[in-house]
Amino acid sequence: MPSKTPHTNGTDPVENGINSTKDVEMKDDAPAPLKGGKGKKAKEGEEMAVVVPPPKGSKLSATPSKDKDGDTAMDGPVEGDEGDDGAVKVDPVTKAVVDVKSNFPLLERAVTHFDARFSLRALRSISSIRNRLTPDILAQVITETYQSANPAAKSLLKSLDREHAIFGKTSSIEMEIDTDNKPKAGKKEPKEIIPEIDVFLGILTQIYFLESKDYKKGSIFSAYLADRIHSLNRRTLDSLSARVYFYYSLFCEQIAPLAPSPSSPVVSIRPALLTALRTAVLRKDIDTQSTVIVLLLRSYLATSHIAQADLLISHTKFPENASNNQVARYLYYLGRIRAIQLRYTEAHEHLTAATRKAPSSPSAAGFFQTATKLLLVVELLMGDIPERATFRQASLERALQPYLLLVQAVRVGLLGDFEAAIKQHNDTFRRDGTYTLILRLRQNVIKTGIRMMSLSYSRISLRDICIRLKLESEESAEYIVAKAIRDGVIEASLDRERGFMKSKEVGDVYATREPGEAFHDRIRACLVLHDESVKAMRFPMNQHRLELKNAQEAREREREMAKEIQDGDLDEDDLGGEFEGM
Amino acid sequence: MAERQLQDLVRKLRSAPDYPTALKFLSTAKLTLLKAHALVPSPTTPQPLLLLARDVFETGALLSLRAKDTEAFTRYVHLLTPFYELQLSSGEQNKITGLYLLLLLTMGNYSGFHTELEGLECRNVSGEKRVVEDKFLGYPIKLERWLMEGSYDLVWKAMASGEVPCEEYSVFSEILTTQIRSEIASCSETAYSSLPISSTKDLLFLSSEGDVVSFAQSRGWTVQDGRIYFPALLKTSVDEKGNEKELSMVAIENTLGYARQLETIV
């Protein structure tokens, strides 16, 4: 391929844009070819938003698109200046390779600076790479990164079915790329490859298996990778190993005998996860700890081993400063378990926190929906009616449709509607795992029905109650109403001889302590929010010293001024005299 | 060797005349299982031995229940759980699970009941039958629903009319009866001001008026001119006063709290 042609296809500016943002973050010794991107950054600002998925048929795509987009060649000259490397970027394979490699300096920096933020940044970039991965790209990265004798590299290649890939040297297809990248690869070779890069490539391999739905292979490879991680004890590896376990259990969930069956791999992965948890706790590895706890809970709930999940929660301490997403997941599972155990108040608390902590990005909409569904049911079980506004949110409206019907039935207390809603959406509720919880709502519907009647009638016969609520018999109605009175649902009394219910006068709500309590709750919530936001504020390191320095300078200046004044004043005898007089 | 011995023991167990003799067989059976490493199933245990172990525990569970030894029953249920997890279910599984549910219900352990139920629902999703329609499992589930709703008459009917799925279930009937009777009594105390003795008899499912009077006395109700008067609700007024005092205290405390917080913020 001629290197200096002013060519661009659709993807080119975009790629450059991405590169340029990344480039800024890089170390000084980062690969030079990308530097040109910096200058173009501003110019391409708008184009960066356009994401054109690079075609899978890697090589061929570059050629036909050349003439098509030839007129948008405004980046041409710049590219030309960059020389060979710039030209090669057109090729998606090389592009992906470069993208993958651009994370290595980040990982290295994470190790040298001992700062997990850099590895997190590398992990974040995965989402932009993930749908471009092919075994060839991975194999290429591996062969270029490692020396041939490295066993880690060999096993990676083996799992990718690319055992024959040749290290450092070019194979016939990868000719140009390799020649282009050779200086870079050569520069890297003397360096020792840190295990972080190892694991990072492992994660990419996992993702490749996930994307190609090759779950069996993926789980085997993950087991191997988890083993390797287990043998390494490096704090800079924490966030990476958490990710490894995450994908490991994801594979297991997808393999043949699916979740509820006791022989599913979800069950067999548990010992591995528990060992990982133990190790993570001993190493104070917060990332892995939180991830693995969440994974275990998920696994237990998938087979509905509620008792075990509850035991796990009571025997482990979820790390306080775990990442937000893990906290949200943990809270959701916790809420779910508590709801099943009829501890609705706790469940409500956890689920509210989970929905609030849920990331607002569209890719996390599923979690938000699921958590909201459960929250709605728990709210209903507690006897509250969820707000109408919840159902109007764009991201929830359709998903919550069945629940809306349910809420309407419960709110009015119509047993018929309630049962119709359950029957109609039986499968939805079962899929959401809220079915058993919803069945418990029956008594709430009845209670609301009774309350509505006691509010609207000062006196109503048991027969009428029985008919309105569609109960089996008048006797049942009597017992049910009696229970409602005892539970404080309604203020009324029964007359057995004449068979009616007599409501008591409704007192003034504002005479009770209720409004005060509601007020107090809200104020407390506001105060807690304030405290939390104060705690969450971050300040640049050593800023206070700078201020101190400034203050010191100012003080010195003041002192000088005072001195000057004093000197000046000393000339005036009377002032000095006064001083002495004092 | 162990297998034959166990088969023999299971046969003996089934024909055991009374609980004490059965207990003897059970303990020998458990010892044999322990020696054969089959007390708790492990991947290496051979299948026939597992099946035998399960049989021993199932018989043990039913026997202990008939002897009203609920603790032993709970132990057997826990021992059986791993066997059922391995899908070594038998005709007895639903029966025993149902009985266990009923036990949890009579002990008032609702959270345990629902936890167990959730597991059943989940495991049965792929199954042929819905849990509620099962003869053995449906019974405790229905009872729980009626108890929560307050349809005590339906509970009573279900127990009285001999609708119990099998004889072991009737062990719980007595406990349940006293349980719902005290529930009804506490409901009546708040719901009615007074009741004629004759209708109280129906209400509490008691057989004679004499029983009503003795029951009323045990709960501290006053019986006068053929009517039962429930103790007046004196408590509430006292409570309200106490509350009011507390209310102002709470308000003061809260306001002071806000003031302190405001000071730190401003």
Chai-1 contact restraints between the chains, C-beta under 6 A:
chainA,res_idxA,chainB,res_idxB,connection_type,confidence,min_distance_angstrom,max_distance_angstrom,comment,restraint_id
A,P260,B,C122,contact,1.0,0.0,6.0,A-B,restraint_1
A,P260,B,R123,contact,1.0,0.0,6.0,A-B,restraint_2
A,P260,B,V125,contact,1.0,0.0,6.0,A-B,restraint_3
A,P262,B,E85,contact,1.0,0.0,6.0,A-B,restraint_4
A,S304,B,E118,contact,1.0,0.0,6.0,A-B,restraint_5
A,S304,B,G119,contact,1.0,0.0,6.0,A-B,restraint_6
A,S304,B,C122,contact,1.0,0.0,6.0,A-B,restraint_7
A,I306,B,T115,contact,1.0,0.0,6.0,A-B,restraint_8
A,I306,B,E118,contact,1.0,0.0,6.0,A-B,restraint_9
A,A307,B,T115,contact,1.0,0.0,6.0,A-B,restraint_10
A,I340,B,H114,contact,1.0,0.0,6.0,A-B,restraint_11
A,I340,B,T115,contact,1.0,0.0,6.0,A-B,restraint_12
A,I340,B,E118,contact,1.0,0.0,6.0,A-B,restraint_13
A,Q341,B,S111,contact,1.0,0.0,6.0,A-B,restraint_14
A,L342,B,Y110,contact,1.0,0.0,6.0,A-B,restraint_15
A,L342,B,S111,contact,1.0,0.0,6.0,A-B,restraint_16
A,L342,B,H114,contact,1.0,0.0,6.0,A-B,restraint_17
A,T436,B,E118,contact,1.0,0.0,6.0,A-B,restraint_18
A,T436,B,E121,contact,1.0,0.0,6.0,A-B,restraint_19
A,Q443,B,M148,contact,1.0,0.0,6.0,A-B,restraint_20
A,Q443,B,E149,contact,1.0,0.0,6.0,A-B,restraint_21
A,I446,B,E149,contact,1.0,0.0,6.0,A-B,restraint_22
A,E475,B,D153,contact,1.0,0.0,6.0,A-B,restraint_23
A,S476,B,S151,contact,1.0,0.0,6.0,A-B,restraint_24
A,S476,B,D153,contact,1.0,0.0,6.0,A-B,restraint_25
A,Y479,B,G150,contact,1.0,0.0,6.0,A-B,restraint_26
A,Y479,B,Y152,contact,1.0,0.0,6.0,A-B,restraint_27
A,I480,B,E149,contact,1.0,0.0,6.0,A-B,restraint_28
A,I480,B,G150,contact,1.0,0.0,6.0,A-B,restraint_29
A,A482,B,C187,contact,1.0,0.0,6.0,A-B,restraint_30
A,A482,B,A191,contact,1.0,0.0,6.0,A-B,restraint_31
A,K483,B,G150,contact,1.0,0.0,6.0,A-B,restraint_32
A,K483,B,C187,contact,1.0,0.0,6.0,A-B,restraint_33
A,I485,B,T190,contact,1.0,0.0,6.0,A-B,restraint_34
A,I485,B,A191,contact,1.0,0.0,6.0,A-B,restraint_35
A,R486,B,C187,contact,1.0,0.0,6.0,A-B,restraint_36
A,R486,B,T190,contact,1.0,0.0,6.0,A-B,restraint_37
A,L494,B,A191,contact,1.0,0.0,6.0,A-B,restraint_38
A,L494,B,Y192,contact,1.0,0.0,6.0,A-B,restraint_39
A,R496,B,L195,contact,1.0,0.0,6.0,A-B,restraint_40
A,R496,B,S199,contact,1.0,0.0,6.0,A-B,restraint_41
A,R513,B,L247,contact,1.0,0.0,6.0,A-B,restraint_42
A,H520,B,N254,contact,1.0,0.0,6.0,A-B,restraint_43
A,L527,B,Q261,contact,1.0,0.0,6.0,A-B,restraint_44
